[in-house]
C-alpha cells in the first residue's frame, strides 16, 4: 500500500535504536499548553518519546495547532518513523477540536 513504511526498513531502524530509545517509543507524553515549552521539548528529546496526546488546552487556532504538531514532529520524529500525534477526541461531551474542524 502507498505511504506505508517497508517492514524490513522499520526492522533495521528499530534494531539500530538503543534499548532506551525503543522503550521511549512506547510512551506518549503531553504538552501543557498551546505551544511547546522548553521543558516538554527536552522531555520529548531526552526520553525518546514516541509522540504526544493532545487535549483541548493544546488547540487555540488551526495555524497554532499545525505549528505545535510540526514542533513535536521535529523533536520526537525521526527519519522513517514520524512521531505519533494523538488527540483525546471522544465526541459527545468531549470535543477537543470544536471550532477547528468540521464533521
URHU-V983806 format. One record per run of one state. SS is the DSSP state (hx for helix, st for strand, lp for the rest). FROM is the first residue (numbers start at 0). TO is the last residue. If there is no record, write none. Layout:
ss=(SS;SS)
from=(FROM;FROM)
to=(TO;TO)
This chain:
ss=(lp;hx;lp;hx;lp;st;lp;hx;lp;st;lp;hx;lp;hx;lp;st;lp;st;lp;st;lp;st;lp;st;lp)
from=(0;6;15;18;24;27;30;37;46;50;54;55;58;61;76;77;78;80;81;83;87;90;91;93;94)
to=(5;14;17;23;26;29;36;45;49;53;54;57;60;75;76;77;79;80;82;86;89;90;92;93;102)
